[in-house]
Amino acid sequence: MNLSLEYKIREPKVILDKNPLLLLLHGYGSNEEDLFSFASELPDNYHVISARAPYDLQYGSYAWYAINFDADQNKFSDNEQAKTSRDLIANFIDELTANYPIDSNNITLIGFSQGSILSYATALSYPEKIQRVVAMSGYFNDEIIKDGYEKNDFKNLKIFASHGTVDQVIPIDWARKTPAILENLNIPVSYKEYPVGHGVAPQNFFDFKNWLAQ
């Protein structure tokens, strides 16, 4: 199948008429193998699909958008590339539901770092496509969400957000702003912190699996 993103898939072990989907979105400089290593630990009734970001950084590394540095070493994100990736992910979800027996009313994005930032952007731009988001070690960037997103209907969207308190890549303060933003949009959010850096703590994994199971 020639879909718009490269991906790895684990078919559900418990076959239903239509199975729910967990779509995994990796971080900057990683690839689809990274989060796919979790696949065997994820619930048996899901299609687990790990997507590869579209921008090739070479040597098996990919990005959802470029991160550039200026002369003073300030980082800034290529928001136009991020918006292109946001729409690619939304389109990819449509392709997956057209090609696999996926329940289009039961789709969860699980993102790490840049994949987490894109998960927020995609879900808030297209809440009719996505029911749940697990956003690990990312933050809410409203500059890459579709204009007028505040008027969208979020009644079917729920979010689990988590962050490491000693994250050296994305400051914890950025993540701590997210719950209030989501609550203002009436999106239920479960927010947790773990005493780790820029990575997924075992407890974090356990907590989001519990959250999914509820």
ZABAPA-588378 format. One record per atom (N, C-alpha, C): x, z, y. Coordinates in steps of 0.2 Angstrom, whole numbers, plus 5000, padded with zeros to 4 digits. Layout:
XZY;...
***
This chain:
500450004994;500050005000;500450005006;500349965011;500749955017;500349995023;500550055023;500150095028;500650105034;500450125040;500850125046;501450175046;501350225042;501950275041;502150275034;502850285033;503150305026;502850375024;502750385018;502550445016;502650465008;502650525007;502650545000;501950584998;501750574992;501150604990;501150644984;500750694984;500650734978;499850734977;499650694972;498950694970;498650764968;498050774970;497750834968;497750844960;497850904958;497850924951;497050934948;496650954953;495950964952;495550904955;495350864951;495050804954;494250814956;494150804962;493450814965;493250744966;492550734968;492350664970;492750644976;492850684981;493350674986;493750744987;494350734988;494750794989;495050804996;495150864998;495350875005;496150855005;496350845011;497050825013;497450875017;498050885015;498550925019;499050865021;499050855027;499550805030;500150845033;500750835030;501350875033;501750835038;501850865043;502250825049;502950865050;503450835049;504150865049;504350875056;504950905057;505250915064;505750865065;505950865072;506450825074;507150815070;507350755068;507950755064;507850765057;507250775055;507150785047;506850725044;506550735039;506150675035;505650705031;505250655028;504650675024;504850715018;505450725016;505650765010;505650835012;505750855018;505850925020;505250965018;504650955022;504050995020;503750975013;503950915011;503650905004;503950944999;504450985000;504751034995;504251084994;503751094999;503251144998;502751124993;502651064992;502051034989;501851064983;502251084978;502051114972;501751184973;501951214979;501651284981;500951284984;500751224986;500151214989;499551204985;498951224987;498351224982;498251164979;498051164972;497951114968;497451064969;496951084973;496351034975;496550984981;497150994984;497250954989;497650894988;497550834991;498050784992;498550814996;499150814995;499750834999;500150775001;500150755007;500450695010;500950715015;501550695014;502050715019;502350645023;502250645029;502350575033;503050575036;503350525036;503950515040;503850485047;504150525052;504150505059;504350435060;504150395065;504250325066;504950315069;505250355072;505850335076;506450355072;506850305070;507450315066;508050345069;508350405068;508950425071;509550415067;509450375061;509950365056;510150415052;510450405046;510650455041;510150495038;509550465037;508950495034;508650545039;508750535046;508450585051;507950535055;507350575056;506850535060;506550585065;506250555070;505950595076;505250565077;504750605080;504150585082;504250565089;504750585093;504850555099;505550585101;505850545106;506550565108;506550625112;507150665111;507250715116;507950705119;507850695126;508450675130;508750735134;509350725136;509750775140;509950745146;509850785152;510150755158;510850785159;511050775165;511750795167;511850875166;511350905168;511350985168;511151005161;511150965156;510950985149;510251015149;509850995153;509051005153;508750955147;508350985143;508050945138;507450915141;507250855140;506550835141;506350785136;505750785135;505350745129;505150685132;505150635127;504950565129;504150565128;503750585133;503050595132;502650525130;502950475132;502650405130;502750395123;503350405120;503450405113;502950455109;502950515112;502550565109;501750545108;501550515113;500850485113;500750435108;501250385108;501250335103;501150365096;501550415095;501550445088;500950485087;500650515092;499950545091;499450495089;499450435092;498950385090;499150355083;499750355081;499950325075;499750375069;499750445071;499550495066;498750485065;498450485070;497750475070;497550415066;497850355067;497750295064;497950305056;498450335055;498750345048;498150385044;497850435047;497350475044;496750425042;496550385046;496050335045;496250295039;496850265039;497150225033;497150265026;497350335027;497350375021;496650375018;496150395022;495450405020;495150335017;495450285020;495150215017;495450205011;496050225009;496450205003;496450254997;496250324999;496250374994;495650404994;495450434989;494750474989;494850544992;494950534999;495050595003;494350615007;494250675007;493650705011;493850705018;493550655022;493650645029;493450705033;493050755030;492850815034;493250875032;493750865028;494150915026;494950895027;495150895033;495850865034;496250925038;496850935035;497250995038;497950955040;498150975046;498850955048;499251015047;499851005044;500351065044;500951035047;501151065053;501751035057;502251085058;502851065058;503451115059;503751085065;503951125071;504251105076;503951045080;504350985080;504050935084;503450905080;503350915073;502750895070;502250945072;502351005074;501851055076;501551035083;502051015087;501850995094;501350935093;501550885089;501150825088;500450845084;500450895080;499850915077;499350945082;499550985087;499151005092;498850945096;499350895098;499150845102;498650795098;498750785092;498250745088;497650775087;497650835085;496950875084;496550885090;496850895096;496450905102;496250835105;496650785103;496450715106;495850685101;495950705095;495450675090;495150735085;494750775088;494550835084;494050815079;493750755080;493250735075;493650715068;494250705068;494650685062;494950745059;495050795062;495450855059;495050915060;495050955054;494751015054;495151075055;495751075053;496251135053;496951105055;497251155058;497951145060;498351205058;498951195055;499451245054;500051225058;500151265064;500651245068;501251295068;501851275065;502351325064;502951305069;503151355073;503751345077;503751285082;503151275085;503051225090;502651255096;502451215100;502051245106;501551195108;501151205113;500551165115;500851125122;500851065121;501051025127;500550975129;500150995134;499550955136;499750895139;500350875141;500550815143;500550755138;500450775132;500450725127;499750715123;499250755126;498550755124;498150705128;497650665125;497250615128;496950645134;496950605140;496650635146;495850655144;495650705148;494950725147;494850765140;495350785137;495250815130;494850885131;494850915137;494550975137;493750965136;493550905137;492850895136;492650885128;493150875124;493050865117;492650915114;492350905108;491950945104;492450975099;492651045100;493051075095;492751125090;492051115089;491751165085;491951165078;492251115075;492451115068;493251125068;493551145073;494251145073;494551225073;494951235068;495251305068;496051295068;496451345071;497151335071;497451395069;498051395065;498451445063;499151425066;499351475071;500051455074;500451515072;501151495072;501651545070;502251525073;502751575074;503351565077;503851625075;504451605075;504951655074;505151695081;505251755081;505351795087;506051775090;506551755085;507251745087;507351665087;506851625088;506951555088;507351535093;507951495092;508451475096;508351405099;507851375096;507651305098;507051295102;506551325100;505951325105;505751405106;505851425113;505851495114;505151525112;505151585110;504551615108;504051625114;504251625120;503851635126;503351575126;503651515124;503251455125;502651455120;502851485114;502351485109;501751545110;501951595114;501551645115;500951625120;501151575124;500551545129;500051515125;500151485119;499651445116;499051475114;498951545111;498351565109;497851575115;498051595121;497551595127;497351525128;497751475128;497551405130;496951385125;497151395118;496651375113;495951415114;496051485115;495451525116;495051505122;495351475127;494951455133;494551385131;494751355126;494451295124;493951315118;493851375117;493451405111;493651375104;494351375103;494551355097;494851415094;494551435088;494751495084;495551495083;495951545084;496651535083;496851605080;497251595074;497651655071;498351645073;498651695077;499351685079;499751735076;500351715073;500751765070;501451755072;501851805072;502551805073;502951835067;503551805066;504051835061;504751845064;505051885061;505751905063;506251855061;506151795062;506651735060;506751695066;507251645065;507451595069;506951535069;507251475069;506851415069;506751385062;506351415059;506251405052;505551435049;505451425043;504751455040;504951515036;504751565038;504851635034;504451625028;504651655022;504151665016;503551695018;503551745022;502851775024;502451725027;502751685032;502351635035;501951595031;502351565026;502051525021;501451555017;501551615015;501051655012;500451665016;500551675023;500051695027;499651625028;499951575029;499551515031;499151485024;499451505018;499051485012;498451525012;498551595013;497951635013;497451615018;497651595024;497251565030;496851505027;497151465024;496851395021;496351415016;496451465012;496051485007;495351515009;495351545015;494751575018;494251525019;
***
